[in-house]
Amino acid sequence: MNTSSSPLGLHRVIEPPGVLPQAAWRLDASPPIAPDEVRIRVDRLNLDAASYRQLREAYSADPDKIRRAVLDIITTRGKMQNPVTGSGGMLTGHVEEAGPQSPLGLTPGQRIATLVSLTLTPLQITDGLRKWDGQSEQVPCEGHAILFARSIAAVLPDDLSTELSLAVMDVCGAPALTSRVVKRGAVVLVVGAAGKSGSLSAAAARQAGAARVIGVVPTEKEAALLRNPATAQSPLVDEIVIADARDPVGLAEKVEAAGGPADVTVVCVDVAGCEGGAILSTKQGGTVIFFSMATSFSAAALGAEGLAADVTMLVGNGYVPGHADFALDLIRTTPSVRQLFERRVTS
């Protein structure tokens, strides 16, 4: 590693030189830290949903092959960045060492979650992922990671389990941006409403004053997650639409029957091909927020043009000031979301 450091992590880039860490093919993940860096003793990764789905499909859900593939990516690239999806995830661990010039305010021993992507975080795994069964996005492991001066991390709360906190923080940008965009009285459509980012976005829309929240799910099994008898007095969504989000016309017709089209559509699915349906289900002058790493932004832009759709399209970049605290508060105050998360984390 170079003796001089960059707050952006440029000194950790090995190949190709001169690019930002996220765009780099390979990073230097060696343990010695620069004065403005922090080294984390890693105990768990949370793989991005699109990345994990791609790996499961590519290796026919074979856990040994999935484990080897993830380990090979990290070993080869010095970070966890799926070369097919381009996405990574996040991690938890304890602060092992903090440089004297680090602006992150972290101290040794603190248990933290990173709020920046694994695609730009130098990472080394030392246990061969032997504790991971390959059947979940959450990966127990041993190793270390490096945070730069411009990285973001949050101290894990004491009142929530590590697994639950990690699952929430992995998607905390989605509800925060949804809350910012949704206006009182809006009709909000959440595509993938039974997922992690989708359920939090639905709760955020409700809290922001949405008049109607429509949740789209692909199967009856997913719909059942949204129908929670214990929270019937405060349902997460007003209407549940079971539809293939890759079928633009079919989706738009079902959304209209459920009270759409939407003022705001939030796309939180981990499959490709949902851009057209989201656009077609949104009112003229409305807004579509894409939170999925499976989104093709060229397909979204050209699709909107081809449909003569006057919609504002936003890319959810995962960061909104205060996003972690906002999402954790939603989990604490919205029983239906918490139960949904706990079912997914423990399943």
Disulfide bonds with the S-S distance in Angstrom:
none
